[in-house]
Amino acid sequence: MKIECAKCVVRDWARSDKGALLRFANNRNVWRNLTHRFPHPYTEADAERWFSFLESMAEPTHWAIEVDGYAAGGIGVTLGEGTYIKSAEFGYWLGEPYWGRGIMTEAVRLVVPHVMSRFDLIRLESPVFEWNPASMRVLEQCGFVREGVSRASGLKDGQVIDQVIYAFVGRTAS
Ligand SMILES: CC(C)(COP(=O)(O)OP(=O)(O)OC[C@H]1O[C@@H](n2cnc3c(N)ncnc32)[C@H](O)[C@@H]1OP(=O)(O)O)[C@@H](O)C(=O)NCCC(=O)NCCS
């Protein structure tokens, strides 16, 4: 897929993004806000694993966010199964040099309708670590609703943390 935004392009990852991925993903301030699935330090082997994972999928569910010609971040969904087939976990990250320019708000706003329709979803859920107001703001600006707090549900960077659950709910009848 390719979505042209005013501030970025959301498109498929390519192996040629490896340099940019290592540059922007290998950052503690990015890692600190993401789950254990995002490693730190972010090594060349991690990048290779990431590309192999994407290539193993019938259709990618994670995309690069290109800024200034570089893959500066990522956005995507983890699709639910069985009872949760109409739900997905929605996540994203951006390289620190690009924070605070409205890039993620724009990317989320455009990617949400695309994934809802492409994967026939009703609900996108984004748990946000309690110390991440910027991400909460992004989601609120894009129509996600704060549903509640999942207390003491995470262990990150040596701390037990609350997660704030945000969700976007689209059509409710199938
Ligand atoms: C969270 C993240 C995606 C935000 O991306 P971004 O492109 O900088 O976001 P935007 O510029 O579109 O919007 C950020 C909003 O948060 C606000 N914000 C930033 N820091 C804030 C703070 N400490 N407190 C309150 N609001 C804050 C900004 O003012 C902006 O709101 P505005 O549009 O009303 O001015 C980025 O910082 C990131 O990748 N962080 C690390 C990974 C991560 O947190 N991923 C999400 C996990 S849930």
The ligand as an SDF file (V2000), in Angstrom:
LIG
                    3D

 48 50  0  0  0  0  0  0  0  0999 V2000
    4.1640    9.2670   20.3060 C   0  0  0  0  0  0  0  0  0  0  0  0
    4.6850    9.6320   18.9270 C   0  0  0  0  0  0  0  0  0  0  0  0
    4.2340    8.6080   17.9330 C   0  0  0  0  0  0  0  0  0  0  0  0
    4.1210   11.0150   18.5440 C   0  0  0  0  0  0  0  0  0  0  0  0
    4.4840   11.3030   17.2070 O   0  0  0  0  0  0  0  0  0  0  0  0
    4.5540   12.8200   16.7000 P   0  0  0  0  0  0  0  0  0  0  0  0
    4.6730   12.8110   15.2210 O   0  0  0  0  0  0  0  0  0  0  0  0
    5.5920   13.5410   17.4780 O   0  0  0  0  0  0  0  0  0  0  0  0
    3.1110   13.3220   17.1380 O   0  0  0  0  0  0  0  0  0  0  0  0
    2.3700   14.6400   16.6440 P   0  0  0  0  0  0  0  0  0  0  0  0
    3.3850   15.7170   16.4490 O   0  0  0  0  0  0  0  0  0  0  0  0
    1.4970   14.3010   15.4910 O   0  0  0  0  0  0  0  0  0  0  0  0
    1.4050   14.9570   17.8760 O   0  0  0  0  0  0  0  0  0  0  0  0
    1.8880   14.9480   19.1810 C   0  0  0  0  0  0  0  0  0  0  0  0
    0.8970   15.6660   20.0680 C   0  0  0  0  0  0  0  0  0  0  0  0
    1.2540   15.4160   21.4210 O   0  0  0  0  0  0  0  0  0  0  0  0
    1.4760   16.6580   22.0680 C   0  0  0  0  0  0  0  0  0  0  0  0
    2.5060   16.4150   23.0670 N   0  0  0  0  0  0  0  0  0  0  0  0
    3.8090   16.1560   22.8870 C   0  0  0  0  0  0  0  0  0  0  0  0
    4.4160   15.9950   24.0700 N   0  0  0  0  0  0  0  0  0  0  0  0
    3.4610   16.1450   25.0150 C   0  0  0  0  0  0  0  0  0  0  0  0
    3.4640   16.1070   26.4260 C   0  0  0  0  0  0  0  0  0  0  0  0
    4.5730   15.8370   27.1070 N   0  0  0  0  0  0  0  0  0  0  0  0
    2.2910   16.2900   27.0580 N   0  0  0  0  0  0  0  0  0  0  0  0
    1.1520   16.5430   26.3860 C   0  0  0  0  0  0  0  0  0  0  0  0
    1.0920   16.5910   25.0380 N   0  0  0  0  0  0  0  0  0  0  0  0
    2.2390   16.4040   24.3690 C   0  0  0  0  0  0  0  0  0  0  0  0
    1.9050   17.5970   20.9640 C   0  0  0  0  0  0  0  0  0  0  0  0
    1.7350   18.9420   21.3340 O   0  0  0  0  0  0  0  0  0  0  0  0
    0.9470   17.1610   19.8620 C   0  0  0  0  0  0  0  0  0  0  0  0
   -0.3580   17.6480   20.0980 O   0  0  0  0  0  0  0  0  0  0  0  0
   -0.9390   18.8990   19.2660 P   0  0  0  0  0  0  0  0  0  0  0  0
   -1.0880   18.4170   17.8530 O   0  0  0  0  0  0  0  0  0  0  0  0
   -2.2260   19.2080   19.9310 O   0  0  0  0  0  0  0  0  0  0  0  0
    0.0910   19.9860   19.3810 O   0  0  0  0  0  0  0  0  0  0  0  0
    6.2410    9.7170   18.9190 C   0  0  0  0  0  0  0  0  0  0  0  0
    6.6430   10.5730   19.9450 O   0  0  0  0  0  0  0  0  0  0  0  0
    6.8960    8.3650   19.1190 C   0  0  0  0  0  0  0  0  0  0  0  0
    7.1040    7.6400   18.1640 O   0  0  0  0  0  0  0  0  0  0  0  0
    7.2160    8.0210   20.3720 N   0  0  0  0  0  0  0  0  0  0  0  0
    7.8900    6.7470   20.6740 C   0  0  0  0  0  0  0  0  0  0  0  0
    7.0360    5.5320   20.3220 C   0  0  0  0  0  0  0  0  0  0  0  0
    5.6070    5.6470   20.8380 C   0  0  0  0  0  0  0  0  0  0  0  0
    5.3460    6.2900   21.8320 O   0  0  0  0  0  0  0  0  0  0  0  0
    4.6840    4.9770   20.1270 N   0  0  0  0  0  0  0  0  0  0  0  0
    3.3040    4.9290   20.5560 C   0  0  0  0  0  0  0  0  0  0  0  0
    3.1010    3.8670   21.5620 C   0  0  0  0  0  0  0  0  0  0  0  0
    1.4290    3.8850   22.2000 S   0  0  0  0  0  0  0  0  0  0  0  0
  1  2  1  0
  2  3  1  0
  2  4  1  0
  2 36  1  0
  4  5  1  0
  5  6  1  0
  6  7  2  0
  6  8  1  0
  6  9  1  0
  9 10  1  0
 10 11  2  0
 10 12  1  0
 10 13  1  0
 13 14  1  0
 14 15  1  0
 15 16  1  0
 15 30  1  0
 16 17  1  0
 17 18  1  0
 17 28  1  0
 18 19  1  0
 18 27  1  0
 19 20  2  0
 20 21  1  0
 21 22  1  0
 21 27  2  0
 22 23  1  0
 22 24  2  0
 24 25  1  0
 25 26  2  0
 26 27  1  0
 28 29  1  0
 28 30  1  0
 30 31  1  0
 31 32  1  0
 32 33  2  0
 32 34  1  0
 32 35  1  0
 36 37  1  0
 36 38  1  0
 38 39  2  0
 38 40  1  0
 40 41  1  0
 41 42  1  0
 42 43  1  0
 43 44  2  0
 43 45  1  0
 45 46  1  0
 46 47  1  0
 47 48  1  0
M  END
$$$$
